[in-house]
Amino acid sequence: MCVAGGGKQKNDRKRASKQQADPLRHVSISRALRVPLPSPRLASVALRALEVDPELSPLVRRQLTVEAPAQPQYDAAAAADEEALVLHVDYQATTNRMLRVAVNSFFDSLKLVLEVMEHLDVDVLAQQQQHLGQNPPG
């Protein structure tokens, strides 16, 4: 006995399996963020601290990398530090809402990482003390 359309059902199951395996195959929204950091070490610390937490939704993808600045800095203080790097964050999501939620969460995490660096990082403290020594208050 031959069942008509049996091959079609099998193909439909394969297609459904592929769709479940990659929910972002039809990515409609993407966003790139760039966060300049004052030194390669701080950029590396930020990258390692932020990449630990994966995106919770399968409808959002995030890729973090550290790269050299795309454009030269015109700020004299930034231009003096030629080793400054940029934390580059690429987001892909299926909806605006999912992208907004993911980026807001990322900014909360980034804020915490930067505050910890500001308050606890040895190089930042040394730089502040050096700056205060050169420009005494008063």
ABEGO torsion letter per residue (X at the ends): XBBBGAAAAAAAAAAAAAAAABAAABBABBBBBBBBBABAAAAAAAAAAAAABBBABAABBBBBBBBBBABBBABAAAAABAABBBBBBBBBBABAAAAAAAAAAAAAAAAAAAAAAAAABAAAAAAAAAAAAABBBX
